[in-house]
Every structure is written in structure tokens, then in C-alpha cells.
């Protein structure tokens, strides 16, 4: 129970990958403890792994066909999957349920709201406010949303005002500002409000277009915003994924790192995006990459422990990366170094699973730097690079041609 509560706390704070790992262990150890399976389904959902989320929920329903949390979760998943026939069946079932516990009532009400059953959601939320005497900001906000969506804007206003009065809730304050702007004719009245306790951002594509620094105050650590970045990384187009990678790198925590590592292992992702993800992971190590975490720069083929994403590379391939890092002291702000690392990662990804034999890693590192320097407008002579890396100029020239051909870029 303690480990399960810890996993729930991880979910609530947006540390979805950590929660997933813990919940998977708990499911193996206690397969009949259904709350763990339900929360594992949510962990999969928040990281964009919808098929696994559905499978986890179905495992719950196989043991308990009337499990409310599983039915609600499945309905949410079906919305995202576009499984409308199954969703219709679930909606008809859910509107008939009368939960007796506050937590179950809360879950059902917000799910019904998401499904468009606003009147039923409003009834349950009002009952929850009256019966359980719960006046937390999220509940007051959801009750306000249900009131607004059923044509009761003044009731919504009173609930938002109460949330602000009791806790200074910034979400409620935002919607009160929206109401004032609507009344002043400064904006059109929203047709319907979302059942999310956050200042709205229009879909994960829009979230991915914002860096963490550009997000409104109070949203940078919001679990739903974090989930939006993860969804963008999994389902967005190439440009959206690129922005999501940059945003996760800027968040600079273990959750973002786990998402980027998982992205690197996906065989269906483009090599150039994997290169960017690799560079984002590299940036988290800063200058410690060259001589940090107990490893010497001269160790043959060694990499710091945090850079285990390259552990499966042949030693010579890793030595190329290490040689570049030693030359630049892993200065991630240096444009040549950044481009060189991205270029080398892209080349590695393009050549796997049949890597070229590399007999002189230093010569390859020099050639990578030569091509990278030209790309960023800071060309350097091959002779100078050869001298710095201790290799022949002809080797630098030959390998540079191979790199250009492999990456199909001048």
C-alpha cells in the first residue's frame, strides 16, 4: 500500500515514467490488486502508450467487469482512440451508475463531463459539494465548468469566486477574467469549457510550441502540461516532436530524460529527431561529460553512467564521441560541438544495425568536426584538424566524404 501511494503521488506530480516503473513492479508482485493496474493504465496513457493503457484496463475488467475506475479510464482512452461504438456503450452504462464513495463520484463526474454528459456531471458534482463538504479548488472548478456547460454561468461564477476566496486558485481567477472579458465584449463566449484544472492551452500541438519559459506562471510543473509534451513527442508531426524534445530538455528533470531515452529506442522514429534527442540528453550532462562522474577522458570507449543511451554502441563508435567531447570539454554552448554530436548521432542511427568498422576513432572525430564546422559556418582546415587529433589529413578528407554521402547533406 505504501508503494502504491508513492506511485500515485508520482502520477499526480507528473513523474509518469517513474510511476510506470514502480507500478509495473507492483503488478508483477500483486497481480490481483486492481488499483495498481488502474494507475498503471493511467501512467501508460499520460506517456502516450494508448494500446498498453487499454490492455491494462481490460485486465482489470476481466477480473471486475463493473470496476468504476477502469470503466471511466477506458472511456477516456476510447475518446483518444476514436473508438466511438465502444464509447457509446460505455456512456450508456456510466450515466446509470450511482457511486456511493466521494472518490468514485468525483471520478465518474469528471469522466461524464469529458463525454459531454454535462447535466449528469453537474448533478454529481453539486451532490459531492453538499454531501462530502469538499471545497478543494479542483472540485470547485469542475463544478463551475459543469454549471457553465449546462447554461448556468452565474453559478459557475460563484463557484470560481469561492475557489479564489478559499485558496487563491489561479485557474479559477483565469476563468473569472474570461467571464469579465466576455461581458465587456472583448472576446466571444466559449461554447464549452474543458474538464481540466489548468489554464487552457489548445491541444498538445499548441503546448509543444511553447518552451517551459513561455508557459504561464504556475503551469511549468503542471502534470497535464508535462503529459502534453509527452503526447507531442509520441503523436506530433516532425516539427512538433522537435519542439517537444527541446522543451523536455529544458525541463531538465528525470521525467524528461526518461521520455527522451524511450524515444531513442523507438525504431520508427526519424534519425534526425533521434539525433536531436541524443543531443538534448547530452546537454543535461554539461561539462561533466568530458571528465565527470568518476570516469577519465582517456578511458577507451568509456562514457559517463548518465549517458547509458550509447552503451550498446561498439567501443570505437563511443570513442569518436568521447574524442569530440575531450576536444571541446563538452561545451554544449559551442555550436560546432553541438552540431558535431548531432551529426555523429545521426550517422550512427542511419548505419545501425550494421555499423562500419572504425579503426581510427580520432580520424572519424576529426572528420565529424570538419563537416560540422562547415555546416555552422565556422570552417576549419583539414590540416589543422588532422594535427590536433593526431591523424593524417588524407584520412580526414576521405571520412568526411563518407559522412556527407551517408547523411545526404552537403
N, C-alpha and C positions, 0 to 999 in steps of 0.2 A: 504493500500500500504506500509506503514512503517513497519507493522508487517511482511508482505510478504518479503520485502527486508531484514529484520532481519533474517528471516528463510533461505533465500538464502545465506546470509553470514555464517550462521551456517553450511550449507551444504558445502560451499567452504572451511571451516576450519576443516572439519571432525567431527563436533559435530552432528552426524546424528540422534541420539535418541532425542536430544533437538529439532532439526529441525522437526522431525516427530511429536512430541507432539504439537508443535506450528502450524504446517500445518494442522494437524487433526482438531484442533480447528477452524482454518480459513475456512476449507472446510465446516464444520457444519454451520458456520455463513454466509458464502458466497458461496453456492454450485455452482453458475454459473460463478465464477471467475476461469477460466480454468488454468492460470499459476500456481495457488496454487495446483491444482490436479496434474499437471505435476511434480512439485517439490516434492510433497508427494510421487509420484511413484518412484522418484529417491531416496528419503530417505529410502523407503522400499527396494529398490534394493541394496543400499550400506550396509544395515544391513542383507542382505541375505534372505529377505522375498519376494521371487520372485512371488509367487501367488498373494500376495497383490499388488505388483508393477504392474503386468499385469492388475488386476482388476481396479486399479486407472487410468491406461492409457485407458482402454476400456471405462471407464466412460467419459473421455474427448472426445474420438472418437464418442461416442454415441451422443454428442452434436455438435461436429465439426469434421466430418469424414476426413477432409483434414488438420487437425492441424499438422503442420510440426514437432513441438517438440514431440508431442505424437507419431507420426509415427516413428520418429527416436528412441525414447525411447523404443517403442515396438520392433523395430528391434534388439536393443541391448539385450533386455530381451529374445527374441526368440533364439539368439545365445547361451545364457547361459542355456536355457531350452532344446536346441536341437530340436526346432520346425522348422525343415527345410522346409516343404511345405509352411508354413505361411511366413517364411523368404524369400523364393524365390519370393513370391507375393509382399512382401514389397520392396525387392530390385528392382524389375522391376518398381515399382511405384516411388521410391525415385530417381532413376537415371534420370527420366524425369522432375523432378522438377527444377525450376529456381527461387531461392529465391531472393527477392529484398532488404532485410534488412541485414546488416552485421552480426548481431547476428544469424539470421536464416541460413545465408550462412555458417557461422562457424560451427553451429550445424550439418548441412547436410554434410559438407565436412568431418568432423571427423567421422561421422557415416558411410559414404560411405567407408572411409578408413578402418574402422573396418570390413566392409562387404567384403573387398577385391577389391572394385571398386577404385583402386588407381589412375588410369588416370583421372577419373571424379573428384576425390578428389583433385588431383593436379591442375586441371583447376580452380576449385572453390577457392582454397587457393591462387593461383597466382593472380586471379582476386581480391580477398579480399585484398591482399597486395598492389596491384596497385590502386585499386579503393578507398578503405577506408583509405589508408595511415596508416594502423595499423601495428606497428612494435613491438608488445609485444613479449616477449620471447616464450610463449606457441605457438602463431601463427607461428612465425618463425620456431620453432621446428617442428610443424606438417607439414608445407610446406616442410621442409627438409626431413622429413620421407616419404612424398608422392613422392618427387623427387627421393629419393633413391629407393623406392619400384617400381618405373617405369623405373629404369635403368639410372638415371641421378645423379651419385654420386658426380660429381663436383659441380653441382647446389646445392646439399644438403650441401656440404662442405661450399660453400659461405654463405648459409643461417645460418648455425651454427656459422660460424665466425662472422657474423653480430650480432647474438644474444649475443655472448660473448663480442663483442666490445661495444654494446649498454648497456648491463645490467650485464655482467659477469655471465650469466646464467650457473649454474653448470651442467645442463643436456646437454646443447649444448657442453660444454667443455668435458664432458664424451664421447660423440659420436665423437668428433674430435679426442680424444685419441684412440678410437676404430678404426677410419679410418687410423690413423698412424700405429697402430699395424698390421692392415690388409696389408697395403703397405709394411711393414717391414717383412712380413711373420710370425709374431708372433701369429697370430690367423686367423681362417678361416673367410671369409666374411659372415656376416649374410645374410640369404636368404631374409628375410623381417623384417622390424622394426615395433614395436607396436606403435599405436597412443595413447601414454600416455606420459605426460610431467613429467617423473620421470626417475631416473636411474633404469634400469630394474632389477627386481627380478623375477625369473622364476616361476610365478604362486603363488597362495595363500599358497600352501603347503610349498614352499620354504620360503615365508615370515614368516610363523608361526614357522619355525625352527630357526629364528633369534630373539634374545631378542632386545628390543629397544636400548640397549647399543651397540649391534653388528651391527646395521644398519649404512650404510654410513652417513657421516655428511650431514645434510640438509634434510634427509628423515624421521627423527624421528617423525616429526609433519605433515608429508605429508598426506593429506586426503585419497589418494589412498592406502597408506600403512595401514592406520587405517582401511579402508574398507577391506583390505586383511585379517587382524586379525579377523574381524567380520565374514567374509566368512569362514575362517578356523574354527571358533567356531561353525558355523552352519552346514557346509558340510564336514569337515575333518573327518578322522578316529580318533580313541580314542587317539592315540599318538599326532596327530596334534592338536586336541582340547586341550589336556593337555598343550602343548606349547603355544597355543593361550591364554589360561586362565592365564598362568604365565606372558605372555607379556602384556596383558591388565592390570594386577595388577601392573606391573612395570611402565606402562604409568602413573598411579596414577592420573587420572582425572575423571570428572563426566561422560564422554562418556564411558570409560572403565567400570566404576561402573554400569552404566545403562545396558550395554551389559551382565555383569555377573548376575545382578538381573534378567534379562529376561531369561537367561539360567537356573537359578534355578527354574523358573516357568514352564519350558518345561517338561511335563510328560514323554516324550520319551527319555530323556537323562539319562545316566547311573548314578547310585547313587554315585559311587566313583568319577566321574567327578563333580557332584554337590557338593560333599564334598570339593573338591579342589577349586571350585569356591567360596564356602562359606568361606573357609579359606583365599582366596585372598581378599574377601570383608572385612573380619575381619582385615587383615593386614593393610588396609587403615586407620583403626581407631587407630592403635598403642596403646600406653599405656593409651590413653584416654578411653579405653573401660571399665576399672575397675571402674573408678571414674570420668568420664568426662561428658561433655555436660549437666551438671545440674542434674545428677542422682546420688544417693548414692548407693554404692555397696551393702548395706544391703536391699535395696528395694525388696520386694517379687516379683519375676518374672519380674523385670524391665529390659529393655535393652535400650541402647542409641538410640536416634532417627535415627542415620545413619544406625543402624543395623535392620531396619524395615523388612528385609527379614525373620526374625524369629517371626514377630508379630502374625502370625497365629498359632504358636505352643501353646500347653497348658502351663499354667504358670509353672508347675513343670518341664517341659522339658527345658524351658528357665532358670529356676533356676539352673539346672545342669550346663549349660554353664556359668552362672554367677558365680557359686561356683568355677569352674575351673579358671575363669579369676581373681577372687579375690586372689586365692592361688598363682597365678603366676604373679599377677599385669599386666596381659595381655601382657606379654613379648613375642612378636611374634618371637623373635630370639631364644627362648628356644625350643629345639627340642621336649621335652616331651610335652610341652604345645601345640605346633603346631600339633603334632600327636594326642593329646587328642581331640582337637577341630575338626580335620578332622574325627576322629573315631566317635565322637558323632554325627556329622552331617550325616555321612554315615548311622549310626544306625537309626537316625530319618527318613531319606529318605526311608530306607528299610522298616520301620514299618508303614509309612503313607499309607492309611488314618485311620488305626485302631491302634492308639498308645497304648502301655501298660500303665496301671495305675502306676504312680510313687508316692509312699507315702513318701519316704525319699530321696529327691534330693541329699543331701550331700553324702549318701551312693553310689548313682549312680555315682556321680562325682569322688569319691574315686576309684570306680571300673574302671571307664574310664581311670583315670590316671594310675592305676596299669597295665592295658593292654597296654596302650600307652607307658609306660616306658619300658616294656619288648620288645616291637616292635622296639624301637630305641636303644636298647642295654644298657639301664640305669635302670635295675630292682631295685625295692624298696620292702621292706617287707610289707605285708598286715597289720601287726600290727601297723607299723609306720604310714601308711596312715590312718588307722582307727582312731588312736589317733589325727592326725592332723585335720581330718574332723569331729571328734566327733561322730563316729559311731562304731558299733560292727564289729570286724574282720570277723565274720561269714557272715555278710551281704555283705562285700566287696568280699569275696570269691564266694558267691552264684551269685551275679550280674555279676562278671567277667566271670563266666561260661556262663551265658545267653548272654553276649556280644559276646563271641567267637563263640557260636553256631549261633547267628543271622548273624554275619558277615562272617562266614565260613572261619575264618583265625585263626591260632594258636596264 
